[in-house]
Amino acid sequence: MNLTQVEAFCTIAECGSVSEAARQLDCNRTKLSMSIKALEKELDVELFTRTGNQLTLSEAGKAIYKDCEYLLVTAQRIRKTCAQISEGFNA
């Protein structure tokens, strides 16, 4: 599991479709779908219920969604902290 997959998962969950998530993330739909399939395979669960082009969180997806959001927020905080430290070293 990597942060790109987690971000893809959260964005698709928020958008309800791979197409819209791909637009928001400025990436290829196929790449995004493959990322989710790889994450589902690694976790051995289906994260979404698929109805046509519409995706909704499965029970497993609902169970991990908040933790995934928290992971992304934490990663962003780490990046920000490190950038501030780096700026301090370069001042």
TORKEDO-844808 format. One record per atom (N, C-alpha, C): residue number from 1; x, z, y; atom name. Coordinates in Angstrom, 2 decimals. Example, Ala and Ser with C-alpha at 12.3 -4.5 7.8 and 13.67 -1.06 7.14 Angstrom:
2
tivex num = 1; px = 13.19; pz = 7.80; py = -5.69; atome = N
tivex num = 1; px = 12.30; pz = 7.80; py = -4.50; atome = CA
tivex num = 1; px = 13.20; pz = 7.80; py = -3.30; atome = C
tivex num = 2; px = 12.85; pz = 7.08; py = -2.25; atome = N
tivex num = 2; px = 13.67; pz = 7.14; py = -1.06; atome = CA
tivex num = 2; px = 12.90; pz = 7.87; py = 0.03; atome = C
END
This chain:
91
tivex num = 1; px = 0.85; pz = 0.00; py = -1.17; atome = N
tivex num = 1; px = 0.00; pz = 0.00; py = 0.00; atome = CA
tivex num = 1; px = 0.90; pz = 0.00; py = 1.23; atome = C
tivex num = 2; px = 0.52; pz = -0.82; py = 2.22; atome = N
tivex num = 2; px = 1.28; pz = -0.82; py = 3.46; atome = CA
tivex num = 2; px = 0.33; pz = -0.78; py = 4.66; atome = C
tivex num = 3; px = 0.89; pz = -0.57; py = 5.82; atome = N
tivex num = 3; px = 0.06; pz = -0.42; py = 7.02; atome = CA
tivex num = 3; px = -0.71; pz = -1.70; py = 7.35; atome = C
tivex num = 4; px = -0.16; pz = -2.85; py = 7.04; atome = N
tivex num = 4; px = -0.86; pz = -4.11; py = 7.29; atome = CA
tivex num = 4; px = -2.14; pz = -4.17; py = 6.46; atome = C
tivex num = 5; px = -2.05; pz = -3.75; py = 5.20; atome = N
tivex num = 5; px = -3.23; pz = -3.73; py = 4.34; atome = CA
tivex num = 5; px = -4.26; pz = -2.72; py = 4.84; atome = C
tivex num = 6; px = -3.79; pz = -1.57; py = 5.26; atome = N
tivex num = 6; px = -4.70; pz = -0.53; py = 5.76; atome = CA
tivex num = 6; px = -5.39; pz = -1.00; py = 7.03; atome = C
tivex num = 7; px = -4.64; pz = -1.64; py = 7.92; atome = N
tivex num = 7; px = -5.23; pz = -2.17; py = 9.15; atome = CA
tivex num = 7; px = -6.25; pz = -3.26; py = 8.82; atome = C
tivex num = 8; px = -5.94; pz = -4.11; py = 7.87; atome = N
tivex num = 8; px = -6.88; pz = -5.15; py = 7.44; atome = CA
tivex num = 8; px = -8.15; pz = -4.52; py = 6.90; atome = C
tivex num = 9; px = -8.01; pz = -3.52; py = 6.06; atome = N
tivex num = 9; px = -9.16; pz = -2.82; py = 5.49; atome = CA
tivex num = 9; px = -10.05; pz = -2.23; py = 6.58; atome = C
tivex num = 10; px = -9.45; pz = -1.50; py = 7.52; atome = N
tivex num = 10; px = -10.23; pz = -0.86; py = 8.58; atome = CA
tivex num = 10; px = -10.90; pz = -1.89; py = 9.49; atome = C
tivex num = 11; px = -10.20; pz = -2.95; py = 9.81; atome = N
tivex num = 11; px = -10.76; pz = -3.97; py = 10.70; atome = CA
tivex num = 11; px = -11.91; pz = -4.71; py = 10.03; atome = C
tivex num = 12; px = -11.77; pz = -5.06; py = 8.77; atome = N
tivex num = 12; px = -12.86; pz = -5.70; py = 8.05; atome = CA
tivex num = 12; px = -14.05; pz = -4.76; py = 7.95; atome = C
tivex num = 13; px = -13.80; pz = -3.49; py = 7.69; atome = N
tivex num = 13; px = -14.88; pz = -2.51; py = 7.62; atome = CA
tivex num = 13; px = -15.64; pz = -2.44; py = 8.94; atome = C
tivex num = 14; px = -14.92; pz = -2.48; py = 10.06; atome = N
tivex num = 14; px = -15.55; pz = -2.42; py = 11.37; atome = CA
tivex num = 14; px = -16.30; pz = -3.70; py = 11.71; atome = C
tivex num = 15; px = -15.75; pz = -4.84; py = 11.32; atome = N
tivex num = 15; px = -16.34; pz = -6.15; py = 11.67; atome = CA
tivex num = 15; px = -17.43; pz = -6.59; py = 10.70; atome = C
tivex num = 16; px = -17.29; pz = -6.22; py = 9.45; atome = N
tivex num = 16; px = -18.26; pz = -6.65; py = 8.45; atome = CA
tivex num = 16; px = -17.99; pz = -8.03; py = 7.88; atome = C
tivex num = 17; px = -16.92; pz = -8.68; py = 8.34; atome = N
tivex num = 17; px = -16.57; pz = -9.98; py = 7.78; atome = CA
tivex num = 17; px = -15.07; pz = -10.23; py = 7.91; atome = C
tivex num = 18; px = -14.56; pz = -11.00; py = 6.97; atome = N
tivex num = 18; px = -13.14; pz = -11.35; py = 7.00; atome = CA
tivex num = 18; px = -12.87; pz = -12.28; py = 8.18; atome = C
tivex num = 19; px = -13.79; pz = -13.21; py = 8.44; atome = N
tivex num = 19; px = -13.59; pz = -14.17; py = 9.54; atome = CA
tivex num = 19; px = -13.42; pz = -13.47; py = 10.87; atome = C
tivex num = 20; px = -14.31; pz = -12.54; py = 11.18; atome = N
tivex num = 20; px = -14.23; pz = -11.83; py = 12.46; atome = CA
tivex num = 20; px = -12.99; pz = -10.94; py = 12.51; atome = C
tivex num = 21; px = -12.68; pz = -10.29; py = 11.41; atome = N
tivex num = 21; px = -11.47; pz = -9.44; py = 11.36; atome = CA
tivex num = 21; px = -10.23; pz = -10.30; py = 11.58; atome = C
tivex num = 22; px = -10.19; pz = -11.48; py = 10.98; atome = N
tivex num = 22; px = -9.05; pz = -12.38; py = 11.16; atome = CA
tivex num = 22; px = -8.91; pz = -12.79; py = 12.62; atome = C
tivex num = 23; px = -10.03; pz = -13.02; py = 13.28; atome = N
tivex num = 23; px = -9.98; pz = -13.35; py = 14.71; atome = CA
tivex num = 23; px = -9.41; pz = -12.18; py = 15.51; atome = C
tivex num = 24; px = -9.89; pz = -10.99; py = 15.23; atome = N
tivex num = 24; px = -9.42; pz = -9.81; py = 15.96; atome = CA
tivex num = 24; px = -7.94; pz = -9.52; py = 15.71; atome = C
tivex num = 25; px = -7.50; pz = -9.75; py = 14.49; atome = N
tivex num = 25; px = -6.10; pz = -9.48; py = 14.13; atome = CA
tivex num = 25; px = -5.19; pz = -10.68; py = 14.37; atome = C
tivex num = 26; px = -5.81; pz = -11.79; py = 14.78; atome = N
tivex num = 26; px = -5.07; pz = -13.04; py = 15.03; atome = CA
tivex num = 26; px = -4.24; pz = -13.43; py = 13.81; atome = C
tivex num = 27; px = -4.94; pz = -13.53; py = 12.67; atome = N
tivex num = 27; px = -4.26; pz = -13.95; py = 11.45; atome = CA
tivex num = 27; px = -5.16; pz = -14.85; py = 10.63; atome = C
tivex num = 28; px = -4.62; pz = -15.39; py = 9.58; atome = N
tivex num = 28; px = -5.30; pz = -16.30; py = 8.69; atome = CA
tivex num = 28; px = -6.29; pz = -15.55; py = 7.79; atome = C
tivex num = 29; px = -7.50; pz = -16.11; py = 7.63; atome = N
tivex num = 29; px = -8.52; pz = -15.47; py = 6.77; atome = CA
tivex num = 29; px = -8.04; pz = -15.34; py = 5.33; atome = C
tivex num = 30; px = -7.38; pz = -16.37; py = 4.83; atome = N
tivex num = 30; px = -6.90; pz = -16.34; py = 3.45; atome = CA
tivex num = 30; px = -5.89; pz = -15.22; py = 3.25; atome = C
tivex num = 31; px = -4.97; pz = -15.10; py = 4.20; atome = N
tivex num = 31; px = -3.95; pz = -14.04; py = 4.12; atome = CA
tivex num = 31; px = -4.62; pz = -12.66; py = 4.15; atome = C
tivex num = 32; px = -5.64; pz = -12.51; py = 4.99; atome = N
tivex num = 32; px = -6.36; pz = -11.24; py = 5.10; atome = CA
tivex num = 32; px = -7.09; pz = -10.92; py = 3.79; atome = C
tivex num = 33; px = -7.76; pz = -11.91; py = 3.23; atome = N
tivex num = 33; px = -8.46; pz = -11.71; py = 1.96; atome = CA
tivex num = 33; px = -7.49; pz = -11.33; py = 0.84; atome = C
tivex num = 34; px = -6.35; pz = -12.00; py = 0.81; atome = N
tivex num = 34; px = -5.35; pz = -11.70; py = -0.21; atome = CA
tivex num = 34; px = -4.80; pz = -10.29; py = -0.04; atome = C
tivex num = 35; px = -4.66; pz = -9.86; py = 1.19; atome = N
tivex num = 35; px = -4.17; pz = -8.51; py = 1.47; atome = CA
tivex num = 35; px = -5.15; pz = -7.47; py = 0.93; atome = C
tivex num = 36; px = -6.44; pz = -7.70; py = 1.14; atome = N
tivex num = 36; px = -7.47; pz = -6.77; py = 0.65; atome = CA
tivex num = 36; px = -7.52; pz = -6.79; py = -0.87; atome = C
tivex num = 37; px = -7.44; pz = -7.97; py = -1.46; atome = N
tivex num = 37; px = -7.45; pz = -8.07; py = -2.93; atome = CA
tivex num = 37; px = -6.26; pz = -7.31; py = -3.52; atome = C
tivex num = 38; px = -5.09; pz = -7.42; py = -2.88; atome = N
tivex num = 38; px = -3.90; pz = -6.71; py = -3.37; atome = CA
tivex num = 38; px = -4.09; pz = -5.20; py = -3.25; atome = C
tivex num = 39; px = -4.68; pz = -4.77; py = -2.15; atome = N
tivex num = 39; px = -4.94; pz = -3.34; py = -1.95; atome = CA
tivex num = 39; px = -5.94; pz = -2.83; py = -2.99; atome = C
tivex num = 40; px = -7.00; pz = -3.59; py = -3.23; atome = N
tivex num = 40; px = -7.99; pz = -3.20; py = -4.24; atome = CA
tivex num = 40; px = -7.34; pz = -3.14; py = -5.63; atome = C
tivex num = 41; px = -6.47; pz = -4.07; py = -5.92; atome = N
tivex num = 41; px = -5.79; pz = -4.07; py = -7.22; atome = CA
tivex num = 41; px = -4.89; pz = -2.85; py = -7.36; atome = C
tivex num = 42; px = -4.14; pz = -2.56; py = -6.29; atome = N
tivex num = 42; px = -3.24; pz = -1.40; py = -6.33; atome = CA
tivex num = 42; px = -4.01; pz = -0.10; py = -6.51; atome = C
tivex num = 43; px = -5.14; pz = 0.02; py = -5.79; atome = N
tivex num = 43; px = -5.93; pz = 1.25; py = -5.85; atome = CA
tivex num = 43; px = -6.89; pz = 1.27; py = -7.05; atome = C
tivex num = 44; px = -7.05; pz = 0.12; py = -7.70; atome = N
tivex num = 44; px = -7.92; pz = -0.03; py = -8.86; atome = CA
tivex num = 44; px = -9.38; pz = 0.29; py = -8.54; atome = C
tivex num = 45; px = -9.82; pz = -0.13; py = -7.35; atome = N
tivex num = 45; px = -11.22; pz = 0.02; py = -6.94; atome = CA
tivex num = 45; px = -11.61; pz = -1.17; py = -6.08; atome = C
tivex num = 46; px = -12.90; pz = -1.43; py = -5.99; atome = N
tivex num = 46; px = -13.40; pz = -2.40; py = -5.02; atome = CA
tivex num = 46; px = -13.72; pz = -1.62; py = -3.75; atome = C
tivex num = 47; px = -13.19; pz = -2.09; py = -2.64; atome = N
tivex num = 47; px = -13.38; pz = -1.39; py = -1.37; atome = CA
tivex num = 47; px = -14.61; pz = -1.88; py = -0.62; atome = C
tivex num = 48; px = -15.08; pz = -3.07; py = -0.97; atome = N
tivex num = 48; px = -16.23; pz = -3.66; py = -0.29; atome = CA
tivex num = 48; px = -17.25; pz = -4.16; py = -1.29; atome = C
tivex num = 49; px = -18.50; pz = -4.14; py = -0.86; atome = N
tivex num = 49; px = -19.58; pz = -4.80; py = -1.56; atome = CA
tivex num = 49; px = -19.78; pz = -6.12; py = -0.85; atome = C
tivex num = 50; px = -19.73; pz = -7.20; py = -1.58; atome = N
tivex num = 50; px = -19.81; pz = -8.53; py = -0.97; atome = CA
tivex num = 50; px = -21.20; pz = -9.12; py = -1.17; atome = C
tivex num = 51; px = -21.83; pz = -9.52; py = -0.06; atome = N
tivex num = 51; px = -23.11; pz = -10.21; py = -0.09; atome = CA
tivex num = 51; px = -22.96; pz = -11.44; py = 0.78; atome = C
tivex num = 52; px = -22.73; pz = -12.59; py = 0.15; atome = N
tivex num = 52; px = -22.45; pz = -13.80; py = 0.92; atome = CA
tivex num = 52; px = -21.17; pz = -13.61; py = 1.70; atome = C
tivex num = 53; px = -21.24; pz = -13.83; py = 3.01; atome = N
tivex num = 53; px = -20.07; pz = -13.64; py = 3.87; atome = CA
tivex num = 53; px = -20.00; pz = -12.23; py = 4.44; atome = C
tivex num = 54; px = -21.02; pz = -11.42; py = 4.19; atome = N
tivex num = 54; px = -21.09; pz = -10.07; py = 4.75; atome = CA
tivex num = 54; px = -20.43; pz = -9.07; py = 3.80; atome = C
tivex num = 55; px = -19.62; pz = -8.20; py = 4.37; atome = N
tivex num = 55; px = -18.96; pz = -7.16; py = 3.59; atome = CA
tivex num = 55; px = -19.39; pz = -5.79; py = 4.09; atome = C
tivex num = 56; px = -19.71; pz = -4.91; py = 3.17; atome = N
tivex num = 56; px = -19.99; pz = -3.52; py = 3.51; atome = CA
tivex num = 56; px = -19.10; pz = -2.64; py = 2.63; atome = C
tivex num = 57; px = -18.82; pz = -1.47; py = 3.12; atome = N
tivex num = 57; px = -17.96; pz = -0.56; py = 2.36; atome = CA
tivex num = 57; px = -18.63; pz = -0.14; py = 1.05; atome = C
tivex num = 58; px = -17.87; pz = -0.17; py = -0.02; atome = N
tivex num = 58; px = -18.32; pz = 0.38; py = -1.29; atome = CA
tivex num = 58; px = -18.21; pz = 1.90; py = -1.20; atome = C
tivex num = 59; px = -18.60; pz = 2.58; py = -2.24; atome = N
tivex num = 59; px = -18.45; pz = 4.04; py = -2.25; atome = CA
tivex num = 59; px = -16.97; pz = 4.43; py = -2.12; atome = C
tivex num = 60; px = -16.12; pz = 3.71; py = -2.82; atome = N
tivex num = 60; px = -14.68; pz = 3.98; py = -2.72; atome = CA
tivex num = 60; px = -14.18; pz = 3.70; py = -1.31; atome = C
tivex num = 61; px = -14.63; pz = 2.61; py = -0.72; atome = N
tivex num = 61; px = -14.25; pz = 2.27; py = 0.65; atome = CA
tivex num = 61; px = -14.67; pz = 3.34; py = 1.64; atome = C
tivex num = 62; px = -15.90; pz = 3.81; py = 1.47; atome = N
tivex num = 62; px = -16.40; pz = 4.89; py = 2.34; atome = CA
tivex num = 62; px = -15.56; pz = 6.15; py = 2.18; atome = C
tivex num = 63; px = -15.15; pz = 6.42; py = 0.94; atome = N
tivex num = 63; px = -14.40; pz = 7.64; py = 0.66; atome = CA
tivex num = 63; px = -13.02; pz = 7.65; py = 1.32; atome = C
tivex num = 64; px = -12.41; pz = 6.49; py = 1.50; atome = N
tivex num = 64; px = -11.05; pz = 6.46; py = 2.06; atome = CA
tivex num = 64; px = -10.99; pz = 5.99; py = 3.51; atome = C
tivex num = 65; px = -12.08; pz = 5.51; py = 4.06; atome = N
tivex num = 65; px = -12.05; pz = 4.90; py = 5.39; atome = CA
tivex num = 65; px = -11.49; pz = 5.83; py = 6.47; atome = C
tivex num = 66; px = -11.98; pz = 7.04; py = 6.55; atome = N
tivex num = 66; px = -11.51; pz = 7.97; py = 7.60; atome = CA
tivex num = 66; px = -10.02; pz = 8.28; py = 7.44; atome = C
tivex num = 67; px = -9.57; pz = 8.45; py = 6.20; atome = N
tivex num = 67; px = -8.15; pz = 8.70; py = 5.98; atome = CA
tivex num = 67; px = -7.31; pz = 7.50; py = 6.41; atome = C
tivex num = 68; px = -7.81; pz = 6.30; py = 6.17; atome = N
tivex num = 68; px = -7.08; pz = 5.10; py = 6.58; atome = CA
tivex num = 68; px = -7.02; pz = 5.00; py = 8.10; atome = C
tivex num = 69; px = -8.13; pz = 5.32; py = 8.77; atome = N
tivex num = 69; px = -8.12; pz = 5.34; py = 10.24; atome = CA
tivex num = 69; px = -7.09; pz = 6.34; py = 10.75; atome = C
tivex num = 70; px = -7.07; pz = 7.51; py = 10.15; atome = N
tivex num = 70; px = -6.13; pz = 8.56; py = 10.54; atome = CA
tivex num = 70; px = -4.69; pz = 8.10; py = 10.33; atome = C
tivex num = 71; px = -4.45; pz = 7.41; py = 9.23; atome = N
tivex num = 71; px = -3.12; pz = 6.88; py = 8.94; atome = CA
tivex num = 71; px = -2.67; pz = 5.91; py = 10.03; atome = C
tivex num = 72; px = -3.56; pz = 5.03; py = 10.47; atome = N
tivex num = 72; px = -3.22; pz = 4.07; py = 11.53; atome = CA
tivex num = 72; px = -2.96; pz = 4.76; py = 12.86; atome = C
tivex num = 73; px = -3.76; pz = 5.77; py = 13.18; atome = N
tivex num = 73; px = -3.56; pz = 6.53; py = 14.42; atome = CA
tivex num = 73; px = -2.21; pz = 7.26; py = 14.37; atome = C
tivex num = 74; px = -1.91; pz = 7.85; py = 13.23; atome = N
tivex num = 74; px = -0.65; pz = 8.56; py = 13.07; atome = CA
tivex num = 74; px = 0.54; pz = 7.61; py = 13.19; atome = C
tivex num = 75; px = 0.45; pz = 6.45; py = 12.58; atome = N
tivex num = 75; px = 1.53; pz = 5.46; py = 12.67; atome = CA
tivex num = 75; px = 1.74; pz = 5.03; py = 14.12; atome = C
tivex num = 76; px = 0.65; pz = 4.84; py = 14.85; atome = N
tivex num = 76; px = 0.76; pz = 4.46; py = 16.26; atome = CA
tivex num = 76; px = 1.43; pz = 5.57; py = 17.08; atome = C
tivex num = 77; px = 1.07; pz = 6.81; py = 16.77; atome = N
tivex num = 77; px = 1.68; pz = 7.95; py = 17.46; atome = CA
tivex num = 77; px = 3.18; pz = 8.03; py = 17.18; atome = C
tivex num = 78; px = 3.56; pz = 7.76; py = 15.95; atome = N
tivex num = 78; px = 4.98; pz = 7.76; py = 15.58; atome = CA
tivex num = 78; px = 5.72; pz = 6.67; py = 16.36; atome = C
tivex num = 79; px = 5.13; pz = 5.48; py = 16.42; atome = N
tivex num = 79; px = 5.76; pz = 4.39; py = 17.17; atome = CA
tivex num = 79; px = 5.94; pz = 4.77; py = 18.64; atome = C
tivex num = 80; px = 4.91; pz = 5.37; py = 19.22; atome = N
tivex num = 80; px = 4.95; pz = 5.76; py = 20.63; atome = CA
tivex num = 80; px = 6.04; pz = 6.81; py = 20.87; atome = C
tivex num = 81; px = 6.08; pz = 7.81; py = 20.00; atome = N
tivex num = 81; px = 7.09; pz = 8.86; py = 20.12; atome = CA
tivex num = 81; px = 8.50; pz = 8.28; py = 20.03; atome = C
tivex num = 82; px = 8.71; pz = 7.41; py = 19.06; atome = N
tivex num = 82; px = 10.03; pz = 6.81; py = 18.90; atome = CA
tivex num = 82; px = 10.40; pz = 5.92; py = 20.08; atome = C
tivex num = 83; px = 9.43; pz = 5.21; py = 20.63; atome = N
tivex num = 83; px = 9.69; pz = 4.38; py = 21.81; atome = CA
tivex num = 83; px = 10.10; pz = 5.25; py = 22.99; atome = C
tivex num = 84; px = 9.42; pz = 6.39; py = 23.15; atome = N
tivex num = 84; px = 9.76; pz = 7.30; py = 24.25; atome = CA
tivex num = 84; px = 11.16; pz = 7.87; py = 24.07; atome = C
tivex num = 85; px = 11.51; pz = 8.21; py = 22.85; atome = N
tivex num = 85; px = 12.84; pz = 8.74; py = 22.57; atome = CA
tivex num = 85; px = 13.89; pz = 7.66; py = 22.84; atome = C
tivex num = 86; px = 13.60; pz = 6.46; py = 22.38; atome = N
tivex num = 86; px = 14.52; pz = 5.34; py = 22.59; atome = CA
tivex num = 86; px = 14.73; pz = 5.06; py = 24.08; atome = C
tivex num = 87; px = 13.66; pz = 5.12; py = 24.85; atome = N
tivex num = 87; px = 13.77; pz = 4.92; py = 26.30; atome = CA
tivex num = 87; px = 14.63; pz = 6.00; py = 26.93; atome = C
tivex num = 88; px = 14.51; pz = 7.22; py = 26.42; atome = N
tivex num = 88; px = 15.31; pz = 8.33; py = 26.92; atome = CA
tivex num = 88; px = 16.79; pz = 8.12; py = 26.66; atome = C
tivex num = 89; px = 17.11; pz = 7.55; py = 25.50; atome = N
tivex num = 89; px = 18.50; pz = 7.28; py = 25.16; atome = CA
tivex num = 89; px = 19.07; pz = 6.16; py = 26.01; atome = C
tivex num = 90; px = 18.21; pz = 5.23; py = 26.40; atome = N
tivex num = 90; px = 18.67; pz = 4.07; py = 27.17; atome = CA
tivex num = 90; px = 18.62; pz = 4.28; py = 28.67; atome = C
tivex num = 91; px = 18.16; pz = 5.45; py = 29.11; atome = N
tivex num = 91; px = 18.03; pz = 5.70; py = 30.55; atome = CA
tivex num = 91; px = 19.35; pz = 6.01; py = 31.20; atome = C
END
